[in-house]
């Protein structure tokens, strides 16, 4: 009877010891697996960051939008210009075939119709960079030489920049061009790029190009 009791006690002690050993090993294994998973996630984020910085450096996120006044679309009872990659430009009511830089159409702006070929983009963030250009041809119909053809970028009443100097000339057409970094601040209005004729003459605008960083350009359908 004594031997049987001893064997039973030893067997019970062995079970208790085995249980405690298992109980201490399992949490340690789970903790190690979680740590390894976290390391993989951090490594993937780091790789993604490095790839993004390389793509930024190479300019692969830069999107170019070209509008030559050749394509139009009717939307909400108004006519809009359409860029080569499907973006819409407002103020197409001055579209004409009287003059054009390369193709058939341009935008004709007069003292009575001063604004045209405008594109409204998203609300900007400080530090974003935009580049734009447009070709223009001025047909003098007035002795009043005041005013200029403008290429303008603006954000409500918080930011405005207009250029009037030609950076290049071709066949009596002049090229207006700017490259701007949006000042740091909090903006509520969208960024708009447009043409403005502040002269007393007729000015034709054609072939507008806008360049901007667009991280979603590869996900457009």
VOROLUM-283852 format. One record per residue (C-alpha): residue in one letter; y, z, x. Coordinates in nm, 4 decimals. Layout:
REM residues N
<site><r>a</r><v>Y</v><w>Z</w><u>X</u></site>
...
REM end
This chain:
REM residues 221
<site><r>x</r><v>0.0000</v><w>0.0000</w><u>0.0000</u></site>
<site><r>x</r><v>0.2332</v><w>0.0743</w><u>0.2825</u></site>
<site><r>x</r><v>0.1630</v><w>-0.2569</w><u>0.4538</u></site>
<site><r>x</r><v>0.2268</v><w>-0.4498</w><u>0.1318</u></site>
<site><r>x</r><v>0.5615</v><w>-0.2798</w><u>0.0822</u></site>
<site><r>x</r><v>0.6643</v><w>-0.3598</w><u>0.4398</u></site>
<site><r>x</r><v>0.5748</v><w>-0.7277</w><u>0.3972</u></site>
<site><r>x</r><v>0.7734</v><w>-0.7460</w><u>0.0759</u></site>
<site><r>x</r><v>1.0759</v><w>-0.5830</w><u>0.2355</u></site>
<site><r>x</r><v>1.0606</v><w>-0.8178</w><u>0.5327</u></site>
<site><r>x</r><v>1.0394</v><w>-1.1231</w><u>0.3063</u></site>
<site><r>x</r><v>1.3377</v><w>-1.0079</w><u>0.1017</u></site>
<site><r>x</r><v>1.5424</v><w>-0.9426</w><u>0.4135</u></site>
<site><r>x</r><v>1.4579</v><w>-1.2919</w><u>0.5375</u></site>
<site><r>x</r><v>1.5778</v><w>-1.4457</w><u>0.2104</u></site>
<site><r>x</r><v>1.9036</v><w>-1.2512</w><u>0.2254</u></site>
<site><r>x</r><v>1.9589</v><w>-1.3540</w><u>0.5864</u></site>
<site><r>x</r><v>1.8914</v><w>-1.7187</w><u>0.5073</u></site>
<site><r>x</r><v>2.1344</v><w>-1.7092</w><u>0.2139</u></site>
<site><r>x</r><v>2.4152</v><w>-1.5662</w><u>0.4270</u></site>
<site><r>x</r><v>2.3599</v><w>-1.8263</w><u>0.6964</u></site>
<site><r>x</r><v>2.3838</v><w>-2.1113</w><u>0.4463</u></site>
<site><r>x</r><v>2.6857</v><w>-1.9552</w><u>0.2828</u></site>
<site><r>x</r><v>2.8788</v><w>-1.9535</w><u>0.6103</u></site>
<site><r>x</r><v>2.7847</v><w>-2.3089</w><u>0.7163</u></site>
<site><r>x</r><v>2.8786</v><w>-2.5044</w><u>0.3983</u></site>
<site><r>x</r><v>3.2497</v><w>-2.4125</w><u>0.3851</u></site>
<site><r>x</r><v>3.2839</v><w>-2.4971</w><u>0.7547</u></site>
<site><r>x</r><v>3.1327</v><w>-2.8428</w><u>0.6944</u></site>
<site><r>x</r><v>3.3658</v><w>-2.9123</w><u>0.4001</u></site>
<site><r>x</r><v>3.6675</v><w>-2.8021</w><u>0.6032</u></site>
<site><r>x</r><v>3.5711</v><w>-3.0321</w><u>0.8884</u></site>
<site><r>x</r><v>3.5271</v><w>-3.3286</w><u>0.6517</u></site>
<site><r>x</r><v>3.8696</v><w>-3.2648</w><u>0.4932</u></site>
<site><r>x</r><v>4.0317</v><w>-3.2525</w><u>0.8354</u></site>
<site><r>x</r><v>3.8708</v><w>-3.5816</w><u>0.9357</u></site>
<site><r>x</r><v>3.9849</v><w>-3.7445</w><u>0.6108</u></site>
<site><r>x</r><v>4.3394</v><w>-3.6221</w><u>0.6720</u></site>
<site><r>x</r><v>4.3323</v><w>-3.7682</w><u>1.0222</u></site>
<site><r>x</r><v>4.2255</v><w>-4.1077</w><u>0.8826</u></site>
<site><r>x</r><v>4.5064</v><w>-4.1032</w><u>0.6239</u></site>
<site><r>x</r><v>4.7689</v><w>-4.0151</w><u>0.8870</u></site>
<site><r>x</r><v>4.6355</v><w>-4.2870</w><u>1.1169</u></site>
<site><r>x</r><v>4.6534</v><w>-4.5479</w><u>0.8394</u></site>
<site><r>x</r><v>5.0115</v><w>-4.4469</w><u>0.7555</u></site>
<site><r>x</r><v>5.1071</v><w>-4.4741</w><u>1.1221</u></site>
<site><r>x</r><v>4.9482</v><w>-4.8195</w><u>1.1512</u></site>
<site><r>x</r><v>5.1259</v><w>-4.9350</w><u>0.8335</u></site>
<site><r>x</r><v>5.4588</v><w>-4.8055</w><u>0.9687</u></site>
<site><r>x</r><v>5.4118</v><w>-4.9883</w><u>1.3005</u></site>
<site><r>x</r><v>5.3197</v><w>-5.3143</w><u>1.1225</u></site>
<site><r>x</r><v>5.6245</v><w>-5.2810</w><u>0.8945</u></site>
<site><r>x</r><v>5.8586</v><w>-5.2263</w><u>1.1907</u></site>
<site><r>x</r><v>5.7148</v><w>-5.5299</w><u>1.3692</u></site>
<site><r>x</r><v>5.7601</v><w>-5.7440</w><u>1.0562</u></site>
<site><r>x</r><v>6.1191</v><w>-5.6215</w><u>1.0233</u></site>
<site><r>x</r><v>6.1878</v><w>-5.7044</w><u>1.3875</u></site>
<site><r>x</r><v>6.0467</v><w>-6.0550</w><u>1.3402</u></site>
<site><r>x</r><v>6.2485</v><w>-6.1032</w><u>1.0210</u></site>
<site><r>x</r><v>5.9392</v><w>-6.1610</w><u>0.8075</u></site>
<site><r>x</r><v>6.0870</v><w>-5.9642</w><u>0.5170</u></site>
<site><r>x</r><v>6.3977</v><w>-6.1835</w><u>0.5105</u></site>
<site><r>x</r><v>6.4110</v><w>-6.3926</w><u>0.1939</u></site>
<site><r>x</r><v>6.6195</v><w>-6.7097</w><u>0.1770</u></site>
<site><r>x</r><v>6.7575</v><w>-6.8260</w><u>-0.1570</u></site>
<site><r>x</r><v>6.8956</v><w>-7.1799</w><u>-0.1746</u></site>
<site><r>x</r><v>7.0942</v><w>-7.3203</w><u>-0.4647</u></site>
<site><r>x</r><v>7.2173</v><w>-7.6810</w><u>-0.4584</u></site>
<site><r>x</r><v>7.3328</v><w>-7.7075</w><u>-0.8230</u></site>
<site><r>x</r><v>7.0587</v><w>-7.9627</w><u>-0.8930</u></site>
<site><r>x</r><v>6.8496</v><w>-7.7513</w><u>-1.1305</u></site>
<site><r>x</r><v>6.9723</v><w>-7.5770</w><u>-1.4450</u></site>
<site><r>x</r><v>6.8241</v><w>-7.3749</w><u>-1.7286</u></site>
<site><r>x</r><v>6.9644</v><w>-7.2720</w><u>-2.0674</u></site>
<site><r>x</r><v>6.9433</v><w>-6.8986</w><u>-2.1243</u></site>
<site><r>x</r><v>7.1114</v><w>-6.6807</w><u>-2.3868</u></site>
<site><r>x</r><v>7.3407</v><w>-6.9645</w><u>-2.4993</u></site>
<site><r>x</r><v>7.4642</v><w>-7.0331</w><u>-2.1480</u></site>
<site><r>x</r><v>7.3688</v><w>-7.2643</w><u>-1.8670</u></site>
<site><r>x</r><v>7.2455</v><w>-7.1180</w><u>-1.5394</u></site>
<site><r>x</r><v>7.1755</v><w>-7.2772</w><u>-1.2042</u></site>
<site><r>x</r><v>6.8263</v><w>-7.2304</w><u>-1.0637</u></site>
<site><r>x</r><v>6.7507</v><w>-7.1939</w><u>-0.6937</u></site>
<site><r>x</r><v>6.4637</v><w>-7.3655</w><u>-0.5163</u></site>
<site><r>x</r><v>6.2536</v><w>-7.0476</w><u>-0.5451</u></site>
<site><r>x</r><v>6.3386</v><w>-6.9715</w><u>-0.9084</u></site>
<site><r>x</r><v>6.6391</v><w>-6.7354</w><u>-0.8916</u></site>
<site><r>x</r><v>6.9153</v><w>-6.7805</w><u>-1.1485</u></site>
<site><r>x</r><v>7.2869</v><w>-6.8257</w><u>-1.0717</u></site>
<site><r>x</r><v>7.5536</v><w>-6.7695</w><u>-1.3362</u></site>
<site><r>x</r><v>7.8742</v><w>-6.9678</w><u>-1.3993</u></site>
<site><r>x</r><v>7.7235</v><w>-7.3151</w><u>-1.4020</u></site>
<site><r>x</r><v>7.9803</v><w>-7.4515</w><u>-1.6490</u></site>
<site><r>x</r><v>8.1630</v><w>-7.6328</w><u>-1.3663</u></site>
<site><r>x</r><v>7.8600</v><w>-7.8430</w><u>-1.2706</u></site>
<site><r>x</r><v>7.9600</v><w>-8.2007</w><u>-1.1964</u></site>
<site><r>x</r><v>7.8397</v><w>-8.5194</w><u>-1.0304</u></site>
<site><r>x</r><v>8.1895</v><w>-8.6159</w><u>-0.9094</u></site>
<site><r>x</r><v>8.1126</v><w>-8.4916</w><u>-0.5583</u></site>
<site><r>x</r><v>7.8174</v><w>-8.3424</w><u>-0.3738</u></site>
<site><r>x</r><v>7.7353</v><w>-8.2492</w><u>-0.0179</u></site>
<site><r>x</r><v>7.3892</v><w>-8.4022</w><u>-0.0009</u></site>
<site><r>x</r><v>7.2318</v><w>-8.4407</w><u>-0.3439</u></site>
<site><r>x</r><v>7.3910</v><w>-8.5334</w><u>-0.6770</u></site>
<site><r>x</r><v>7.5616</v><w>-8.2248</w><u>-0.8197</u></site>
<site><r>x</r><v>7.8059</v><w>-7.9528</w><u>-0.7151</u></site>
<site><r>x</r><v>8.0197</v><w>-7.6876</w><u>-0.8868</u></site>
<site><r>x</r><v>8.3774</v><w>-7.7888</w><u>-0.9642</u></site>
<site><r>x</r><v>8.6261</v><w>-7.5006</w><u>-0.9777</u></site>
<site><r>x</r><v>8.9823</v><w>-7.5451</w><u>-1.0975</u></site>
<site><r>x</r><v>9.2825</v><w>-7.3165</w><u>-1.1547</u></site>
<site><r>x</r><v>9.1559</v><w>-7.2776</w><u>-1.5121</u></site>
<site><r>x</r><v>8.7925</v><w>-7.2223</w><u>-1.4109</u></site>
<site><r>x</r><v>8.8100</v><w>-7.0192</w><u>-1.0909</u></site>
<site><r>x</r><v>8.4645</v><w>-6.8627</w><u>-1.0571</u></site>
<site><r>x</r><v>8.1254</v><w>-7.0213</w><u>-1.0160</u></site>
<site><r>x</r><v>7.7829</v><w>-7.0218</w><u>-0.8544</u></site>
<site><r>x</r><v>7.7427</v><w>-6.6433</w><u>-0.8741</u></site>
<site><r>x</r><v>7.4224</v><w>-6.4495</w><u>-0.8176</u></site>
<site><r>x</r><v>7.3742</v><w>-6.0914</w><u>-0.9316</u></site>
<site><r>x</r><v>7.1356</v><w>-5.8865</w><u>-0.7188</u></site>
<site><r>x</r><v>7.0108</v><w>-5.5294</w><u>-0.7482</u></site>
<site><r>x</r><v>7.2206</v><w>-5.2176</w><u>-0.6977</u></site>
<site><r>x</r><v>7.2466</v><w>-5.1981</w><u>-0.3183</u></site>
<site><r>x</r><v>7.1829</v><w>-4.9131</w><u>-0.0796</u></site>
<site><r>x</r><v>7.4069</v><w>-4.8301</w><u>0.2117</u></site>
<site><r>x</r><v>7.2978</v><w>-5.0038</w><u>0.5284</u></site>
<site><r>x</r><v>7.1428</v><w>-5.3081</w><u>0.3590</u></site>
<site><r>x</r><v>7.2267</v><w>-5.6417</w><u>0.5179</u></site>
<site><r>x</r><v>7.3174</v><w>-5.9627</w><u>0.3368</u></site>
<site><r>x</r><v>7.4053</v><w>-6.3059</w><u>0.4674</u></site>
<site><r>x</r><v>7.5424</v><w>-6.5943</w><u>0.2626</u></site>
<site><r>x</r><v>7.7018</v><w>-6.9349</w><u>0.3048</u></site>
<site><r>x</r><v>7.8330</v><w>-7.2173</w><u>0.0879</u></site>
<site><r>x</r><v>7.9921</v><w>-7.5580</w><u>0.1482</u></site>
<site><r>x</r><v>8.3209</v><w>-7.6496</w><u>-0.0178</u></site>
<site><r>x</r><v>8.5473</v><w>-7.9519</w><u>-0.0510</u></site>
<site><r>x</r><v>8.9126</v><w>-7.9149</w><u>-0.1552</u></site>
<site><r>x</r><v>9.0775</v><w>-8.1952</w><u>-0.3468</u></site>
<site><r>x</r><v>9.4545</v><w>-8.1454</w><u>-0.3307</u></site>
<site><r>x</r><v>9.6189</v><w>-8.2058</w><u>-0.6687</u></site>
<site><r>x</r><v>9.9165</v><w>-7.9730</w><u>-0.6219</u></site>
<site><r>x</r><v>10.1969</v><w>-7.9375</w><u>-0.3699</u></site>
<site><r>x</r><v>10.1447</v><w>-7.5621</w><u>-0.3905</u></site>
<site><r>x</r><v>9.9310</v><w>-7.4753</w><u>-0.0877</u></site>
<site><r>x</r><v>9.8888</v><w>-7.1086</w><u>-0.1727</u></site>
<site><r>x</r><v>9.5448</v><w>-6.9576</w><u>-0.2151</u></site>
<site><r>x</r><v>9.2080</v><w>-7.0308</w><u>-0.0597</u></site>
<site><r>x</r><v>8.8519</v><w>-7.1165</w><u>-0.1490</u></site>
<site><r>x</r><v>8.6543</v><w>-6.7910</w><u>-0.1173</u></site>
<site><r>x</r><v>8.2958</v><w>-6.6860</w><u>-0.0734</u></site>
<site><r>x</r><v>8.2831</v><w>-6.3293</w><u>-0.2042</u></site>
<site><r>x</r><v>8.0432</v><w>-6.0358</w><u>-0.2039</u></site>
<site><r>x</r><v>8.1284</v><w>-5.7354</w><u>-0.4187</u></site>
<site><r>x</r><v>7.9823</v><w>-5.4183</w><u>-0.5673</u></site>
<site><r>x</r><v>8.1902</v><w>-5.3212</w><u>-0.8700</u></site>
<site><r>x</r><v>8.5194</v><w>-5.1773</w><u>-0.7498</u></site>
<site><r>x</r><v>8.3549</v><w>-4.9934</w><u>-0.4594</u></site>
<site><r>x</r><v>8.3119</v><w>-5.2804</w><u>-0.2157</u></site>
<site><r>x</r><v>8.4631</v><w>-5.6288</w><u>-0.1801</u></site>
<site><r>x</r><v>8.4637</v><w>-5.8828</w><u>0.0982</u></site>
<site><r>x</r><v>8.5792</v><w>-6.2441</w><u>0.0851</u></site>
<site><r>x</r><v>8.5791</v><w>-6.5096</w><u>0.3575</u></site>
<site><r>x</r><v>8.8049</v><w>-6.8161</w><u>0.3738</u></site>
<site><r>x</r><v>8.7620</v><w>-6.9498</w><u>0.7286</u></site>
<site><r>x</r><v>8.5253</v><w>-7.2408</w><u>0.7845</u></site>
<site><r>x</r><v>8.2516</v><w>-7.1742</w><u>1.0364</u></site>
<site><r>x</r><v>8.1428</v><w>-7.5383</w><u>1.0388</u></site>
<site><r>x</r><v>8.2551</v><w>-7.8786</w><u>0.9054</u></site>
<site><r>x</r><v>8.0600</v><w>-8.1814</w><u>0.7884</u></site>
<site><r>x</r><v>8.1919</v><w>-8.5000</w><u>0.6198</u></site>
<site><r>x</r><v>8.5169</v><w>-8.3359</w><u>0.5034</u></site>
<site><r>x</r><v>8.3212</v><w>-8.0359</w><u>0.3710</u></site>
<site><r>x</r><v>8.3747</v><w>-7.6892</w><u>0.5195</u></site>
<site><r>x</r><v>8.1194</v><w>-7.4099</w><u>0.5414</u></site>
<site><r>x</r><v>8.2095</v><w>-7.0550</w><u>0.4386</u></site>
<site><r>x</r><v>7.9790</v><w>-6.7918</w><u>0.5830</u></site>
<site><r>x</r><v>7.9518</v><w>-6.4137</w><u>0.6016</u></site>
<site><r>x</r><v>7.7065</v><w>-6.1554</w><u>0.7269</u></site>
<site><r>x</r><v>7.7720</v><w>-5.8088</w><u>0.5955</u></site>
<site><r>x</r><v>7.6187</v><w>-5.4609</w><u>0.6034</u></site>
<site><r>x</r><v>7.6836</v><w>-5.2603</w><u>0.2883</u></site>
<site><r>x</r><v>7.8772</v><w>-4.9412</w><u>0.3759</u></site>
<site><r>x</r><v>7.6926</v><w>-4.6160</w><u>0.3203</u></site>
<site><r>x</r><v>7.7559</v><w>-4.4593</w><u>-0.0154</u></site>
<site><r>x</r><v>7.6189</v><w>-4.4198</w><u>-0.3673</u></site>
<site><r>x</r><v>7.6510</v><w>-4.7358</w><u>-0.5756</u></site>
<site><r>x</r><v>7.6081</v><w>-4.7809</w><u>-0.9501</u></site>
<site><r>x</r><v>7.6886</v><w>-5.1500</w><u>-0.9914</u></site>
<site><r>x</r><v>7.4820</v><w>-5.4466</w><u>-0.8746</u></site>
<site><r>x</r><v>7.5784</v><w>-5.6549</w><u>-0.5744</u></site>
<site><r>x</r><v>7.7227</v><w>-5.9950</w><u>-0.6671</u></site>
<site><r>x</r><v>7.7785</v><w>-6.2991</w><u>-0.4453</u></site>
<site><r>x</r><v>7.9986</v><w>-6.5752</w><u>-0.5873</u></site>
<site><r>x</r><v>8.2500</v><w>-6.8543</w><u>-0.5217</u></site>
<site><r>x</r><v>8.6184</v><w>-6.8212</w><u>-0.6106</u></site>
<site><r>x</r><v>8.8878</v><w>-7.0856</w><u>-0.6132</u></site>
<site><r>x</r><v>9.2216</v><w>-6.9073</w><u>-0.5791</u></site>
<site><r>x</r><v>9.4112</v><w>-7.2310</w><u>-0.5063</u></site>
<site><r>x</r><v>9.6084</v><w>-7.4606</w><u>-0.7362</u></site>
<site><r>x</r><v>9.3738</v><w>-7.7436</w><u>-0.6449</u></site>
<site><r>x</r><v>9.0232</v><w>-7.8574</w><u>-0.7335</u></site>
<site><r>x</r><v>8.7486</v><w>-7.7194</w><u>-0.5081</u></site>
<site><r>x</r><v>8.3855</v><w>-7.8299</w><u>-0.5123</u></site>
<site><r>x</r><v>8.1155</v><w>-7.5846</w><u>-0.4001</u></site>
<site><r>x</r><v>7.7629</v><w>-7.6838</w><u>-0.3048</u></site>
<site><r>x</r><v>7.4467</v><w>-7.5684</w><u>-0.1241</u></site>
<site><r>x</r><v>7.4775</v><w>-7.1905</w><u>-0.1399</u></site>
<site><r>x</r><v>7.2320</v><w>-6.9956</w><u>0.0722</u></site>
<site><r>x</r><v>7.1685</v><w>-6.6207</w><u>0.0474</u></site>
<site><r>x</r><v>6.9545</v><w>-6.4212</w><u>0.2889</u></site>
<site><r>x</r><v>6.8435</v><w>-6.0660</w><u>0.2228</u></site>
<site><r>x</r><v>6.5626</v><w>-5.8251</w><u>0.3018</u></site>
<site><r>x</r><v>6.3069</v><w>-5.8239</w><u>0.0215</u></site>
<site><r>x</r><v>5.9965</v><w>-5.6107</w><u>0.0785</u></site>
<site><r>x</r><v>5.8343</v><w>-5.7499</w><u>-0.2371</u></site>
<site><r>x</r><v>5.8639</v><w>-6.1182</w><u>-0.1445</u></site>
<site><r>x</r><v>5.4916</v><w>-6.1371</w><u>-0.0630</u></site>
<site><r>x</r><v>5.3991</v><w>-5.9994</w><u>-0.4061</u></site>
<site><r>x</r><v>5.5852</v><w>-6.2547</w><u>-0.6184</u></site>
<site><r>x</r><v>5.3640</v><w>-6.4523</w><u>-0.8540</u></site>
REM end
